[in-house]
Each structure stands twice: as structure tokens, then as C-alpha cells.
Amino acid sequence: MDGDVADTARTYDRIASHFAATREYAWPEVETFLDGRRGRVALDVGCGNGRHTELLADRAPRVVGIDVSRGLLDEARARAAERGFDAAFLQGDAAALPLCAGTVDLAVYVATLHHLAPRARRIASLDELARVLAAEGRAVVSAWSTVHDRFADRESGGGEAGFDTTVDWTLPGGETVPRFYHIYAPEEFRADLDASRLVAHDVFVSSGNCYAVVGVDERRG
């Protein structure tokens, strides 16, 4: 596992059905971010089974969900058909978003950044989010953190440096599938935001994850 696009796509294609079945509900932090926000175009980067895309569909007339995994996109389309919400689901790379610049008013980029490697690609994905956000657009970004209980025994937990690791997904029957993660230290997460073209309006840790509410410099262009 090395965090490249093809490897991540193969991994999530392999576990898509079981993974989607365990991801029914939206994260509370995403619900809080979206509360009171609306836009013309909304984007879910790393949309998975579409649980957050569904929330966005209530807040924008045009919604796009992007994921590298065709299997997860199939699960998202099935969810949209079952729940009756409209969204376009596209296969794509978070570091090369297939959208025009300055077109997105509202975006969710959660539980995906930590699957990218190396650091340059993670920052490139943050730059891509900045590129597609409208001048007054807002997005929420999240990644697993070293303060998560799972990593309490790691020496770097809570420090300035994160680390690369694999986290197994266990399929019915007991087969395990390794997934690449870059586990962010909170200080490192802030440093990568600062190294990107995003403007961080709020950065915090919740439920073992780093979060940021971000926008862009409205003077750009």
C-alpha cells in the first residue's frame, strides 16, 4: 500500500459493498458545517457511498460526488436512486478535480486526504479544492489524527509529526484488506493547510480527526 490513485481505487473497489453498508449516517461535524449553508454548486470529494452527497443535495441544485473507486460510485448511485436525491457521480482524483475553477460554493472533503501520498500530493489536492471553490465558497476538510484513540500507543501521538501506516478492513468471512493512511498530527495538518492556497477559517480536532473550515482568498485572480 503506497497511497497512489490506482492502489486506492483497487482497495476500495474490493471492499466497496461492505464498506458502504457500514457508512449509513453522516458525520455530526459535517452536519454542523452544513447547517444554514446553501449554494448553487456543491461538491463531495471522496464521496464514498454518497452519505454526505445526500446532505449536499438538500443545499444546492447542482451536486457532484467524486471518488476514485468505481465500486463506491456504484454504491453512491444506488443510494441516490433509493433515497431520491439528484447528484452527478464522477470517477476522479482529489489531486486533479474534473471541475472548472471558481464554480463550487459548498464542498465536503472528509476522510479522504489521509489516503493520499506523498505530502506533495496531499497539498496538491488542497490546492485543487482552492481552485474550484468560488470566491465566497466554503469547504470542510478532515483527516485522521494522531490524537485518535487507535494511535494512543504511538510515540508521535499528539506531536508535530504524523506518520504513514496501514489500517486493515475486515470483510465478512475474515479476509483483511490493508488501506493506506497518513495519520496527521494536528500541527502538521495546520501546516499543510498553510502550505496550500486555502484560507483556514477554523481548525479543530473532534472525535480523533483533524478538521478545518476553509475558503479562498477573495482577492485572488
N, C-alpha and C positions, 0 to 999 in steps of 0.2 A: 504493500500500500504506500503510495507516494503523493496522493492528493492531486494527480493530474486529472484532466477532464474525462478522458476515456476510462480511467480506472474508477473514478467516482460514478460514472454512468453505469458501468458494468455492475458495480457493487449494489447500487440502488435498483437496477433492473432485476437483480437476483432476489432482492428482499421486498420488492415493491408491494405486493399484495398483503403480506403480513404486516409490514411497516404501516401501510395505510390504515389497516384495521385497528391499530393501536393509537392512531392520531386523530381521534374524533373531534376533540374540542380545541378551540383557540386558546392561546396563552393569555392570561389575565393582563399581562403587560401590554400586549398588542391591543386588547380591547380598550385599555385605558388610553393608549396613544390615539386610537381612532375616535374616541368619544368626542363628539362635537366637530369633527373634521369632515370636510367634503371636498370634492374636486371634480374636474372634467375627465381626467385620465388617472387611473390608479394602476400600480404595478406591484406584483408579488414576486420577488426574486428568490429562487429556490422554493417554489410553491408547494412541492411535495404533493400531497393528496388534495390540495385546494382548500384546506380548512380556513386559512386566512384570506384566500381569494374570495371566499364566500362572504366574509365580512366586508371586504372592499366593494363587492358588487352592490351593497346597500348604500355606498357612499360616493359612487361615481358611475356615470352612464357607460363609460368605456373602461374595461378592466383587462389587464394582461397578466397571465401567470407564466413564469419561465422556469424551466428546470432542465438539467442535463439528462435526466432519466426518462426515457420513453415509457417505461413501466409506470412510473409515478404520474406522468402526464395522462396516461390511460385511466389511472385511478381518479385523477382530478376531473377529467371529463365525465366519468361515470357519476361522480359526486354532484357535479353541476347539473347533469340530466335528472338525477334523482331528486335534488333539492330545488330545482327550478330557478337557478341563477345563471346569468349570462356572463361569459368570460372567454377570451381567446387564450388558448394554452399553446405555448411555443417551446420547442426544444432550443436551448441556448446556454451559453456560458456566462456566468456572472461577471467575468472579466472582459466580456465583449457583447454587451447587451444589444439586441437587434431592434433598437428604437431610435427615433430621431432625438436630437439634442433639445433640451428645454421643453419637453412635452408632458412630463409627468408631474401631477400636483400632489400625489399621495402615494407613498411606497412603503412596503414592508420587506425587510431583508433580514430574516431571522433564521438562526440555526443552520446557516449555510456558509458564511465567511470562514468558519473554523474547518471546513472541509477542503479549503484551497491551500496550495503550496506552490512555490515558496512565498516568503513575505512579499516580494515584489508583485506577485500575482494577487495577493490579498489587497494590497494598496491599489493595484490597477482596478480591482473590482469596486473599491470605494470611489475611485476617480470616475468610473463608468456610471455609478449611481449619481454622482455630482453632475456629470454631463447630461443625463437625461432629465434631471429634476428641473422644473420650472423655477423662475426667479423667487417665487414665494412658496415653492413646494417644500414639503416636509416628509421625512422618512424616519423609520425606526430600524436600527441595526442591532443585532445581538450575536454573541458568541459564547461558547462555554468558557468558564473562568477557572483559574487555579484555586479560587475560594470554594468551589463546589465540594460537597462532602466526599464525592468519589475520589478526589485527589488530595485528601487531607494528609496522607502519609508521604506526599511528595515534598522534597526539600524546598522546591521552588514555590510551593503553595503560598500565595499572598505576597510573593516577592515581586521584583521588577521584571523578571524574565519568564516567559511562557515556555512551552515545550511541545514537541510533536509526539504523538502516541497513536495507538490503535485501540478502538473500543469494539468489542465483538457484539454482533447482533445474533441472537439465538433463534433459529427458525423452529417451527413445530417439528418434533422428531429429534431435536438436539443438535442439528448442524449449526456451526458457528461461522459467521461471515465477518471478517475484520473490516473496520471502517477507519479511514484516516481522520485524525483530528489534530488541529493545532489548538492547544489549550492556552488561552490568553491570561496573562497576569493583568490586573486592572490598569496598572501604569502603562503596560505595553499596548493595551487596547487604545488608550487615550493617545499614545504616541503615534500609532498607525493612523488614527483619525486626523491628527495634526499634520501628518506627512501627506495626507490626501488633499483633494480640492474641496472636501466637505467642510462645512462650518458646524461645529458641535454646539448645540444649544443646551443640552443636558446629558450628562454621562453618569451612570449609576450602576450598581450591582444589585441584582434581585434573583432569588431562587438559584443561586450558583452560576448565574450568567452575567456577563457584561452587556450593558445596554447603552445606546445613545440615540437621542432625538437630534436629527441633523437636517441641515438645509444647505444652501449655497450662498456665496457672496452675491448679493443682489446687484452689485455694481459690475459684475463680470460682463464680458463681451467687448 
